[in-house]
């Protein structure tokens, strides 16, 4: 059963767009402070290819927990006119987990090269509720009992070169 619903009303788009704009402003301030005080990425940041401050706050803990569980992530946060949330990366999930996520309204897409996107439409533009949904999603993911691979996006590779 797929309960994935894409929010598309202009009113909803405005609410999510306003939330994203607020979040982006705070992230930029935090990133500038981080670069000024401590411009050296830690091991996790090197694997992710971003400073933790660059991760949108509603997905930050989910991305870090996925990394701890051995999942390599590349992109995360707002998508589709800011109405949807996603995390994607170089990983695949067992069919039983995909089915559980689907029952929660999570769209799981994978391609033949094992690249996967987890995506959902929050019911409202509430950062706390979005964080809670991500926490529920990540709690269903089994540990891979390994260190996550490095993100290999162009941006991640450039980050590692810049800060090495």
C-alpha positions, 0 to 999 in steps of 0.5 A: 500500500503506497500512501505517498501524497505530494502536497501541491497547493499554493498555500502549502508551498508558501508555508514550506517555502517560508520554513525553508527560507528561515532554515537556510538563513540560520544555516548560513549564519551557523556555517560562517561561524563554524568556518571562522572558529573551526574550519577543519572537518571531523571524520563524519563531516569528511565522509558526508562531504559537508560540515554538520552545520550545512545539513538542514536541521530537520534531517541533521540527526537522521543523516548522522544516524544513518551514517552511524548505521553505515549508510552513505548519504549524498543529499537531504532536506527540502525538495519539490517546491519545498513541500517534500523531504528526502534523503538519498545516497548510495545504499539499498534497503531490504524489501521488508524495510521498504514495505514498512516505510511504504506503510508510513507513507514513505516513497522509496526509489532505487535505481540499478546502481543501488542509489536510493531516495527516501521521500515523504510529504510532511502533513504540516510545515512544522520542523519538530514534526518533520524531525520526528518523522525522520527519527521514525524512518531511521529507527526502522533501518537496520545497522549495516555493521560497517562504517559508511562509505564516503559520499562521492558527489562532486560537491563532497569531493571538492569539500574534502579537497578544500579542507584537507 
